[in-house]
Amino acid sequence: MPINLSKGQKVDLTKGNPGLKRIMVGLGWDVNAFDSGADFDLDAAAFMVGANGKCPTEQEFIYYHNLTHPSEALKHMGDNLTGEGEGDDEQIEVDLDKIPANIEKVAFTVTIYDADTRRQNFGQVSNAFIRIVDETTNTELIRYDLGEDFSIETAVVVGELYRHNGEWKFNAIGSGFQGGLAALCGHYGIEVA
């Protein structure tokens, strides 16, 4: 049975699961019933950051235009343009053993594509979640449901994996940003054209 987290809660990932190497991070959401006149396209991304809280290079920003890190530690399974249906909308596979030593955290985020033009925000999104699954056994280990009521935010840092005393832990962050993907890129040191 998975551990259900609340905002700000931290939980050990590898210590209680010795031998855990490959995980799948699933992110999902539903769009509320009212019509904003445009389709919603939410995007999951991951920022692999060093001790300074920034991505060492643009290679450490894993998203729909850069699906796989050169180390193959992270692989984004592709963009879901609608968010229709049950379960995960987007998935990122993580090989914990392949994460480079200079990476201390992997932040998982969800943004609304073209939110300003489409006049959309996370106040129109419900049932957003992140879950971590052991890929070897297909067991769900951790789940964090973002019950928070975001209103004007167009980007959310959902949670992060981080190293602590040689083990990996997970932190349920749930913090919203205005300014979409560009704001997140700025926060993690990625220059946006």
Disulfide bonds with the S-S distance in Angstrom:
none
